[in-house]
Amino acid sequence: MEDAHICQTDIEKDIHLFAVFDGHGGSEVAKFCEKYFVKELIGNKNFKEKNYSEALKETFLKMDELLL
């Protein structure tokens, strides 16, 4: 099992993202999330409206959708 991670401190002013994708879905899934999560998050409508909690939930669901 291979983990992937995000450590990005410059998404927006005072907005940082730290994430670990555990690889239980396979190393390809973890690497996919590492590569595309931030792009999908900052493009999320709720993120733009500063509703960060909902944006995170929706982005995790979007990762599932994209992987299908």
MOKACOR-V562939 format. One record per residue. SS is DSSP state (alpha for helix, beta for strand, coil for the rest). D_LAST is the distance of its C-alpha to the last C-alpha in whole Angstrom. Layout:
ss=<SS:SS>
d_last=<D_LAST:D_LAST>
This chain:
ss=<coil:coil:coil:beta:beta:beta:beta:beta:beta:beta:beta:beta:coil:coil:beta:beta:beta:beta:beta:beta:beta:coil:coil:coil:coil:coil:alpha:alpha:alpha:alpha:alpha:alpha:alpha:alpha:alpha:alpha:alpha:alpha:alpha:alpha:alpha:alpha:coil:coil:alpha:alpha:alpha:alpha:coil:coil:coil:alpha:alpha:alpha:alpha:alpha:alpha:alpha:alpha:alpha:alpha:alpha:alpha:alpha:alpha:alpha:alpha:coil>
d_last=<20:20:20:19:21:22:26:26:29:30:27:29:33:33:29:28:25:24:21:21:17:18:16:16:12:14:16:13:11:14:15:12:13:17:16:14:15:19:18:16:18:21:20:19:22:23:23:26:27:28:26:24:24:22:20:19:17:15:14:13:11:10:9:6:5:5:4:0>
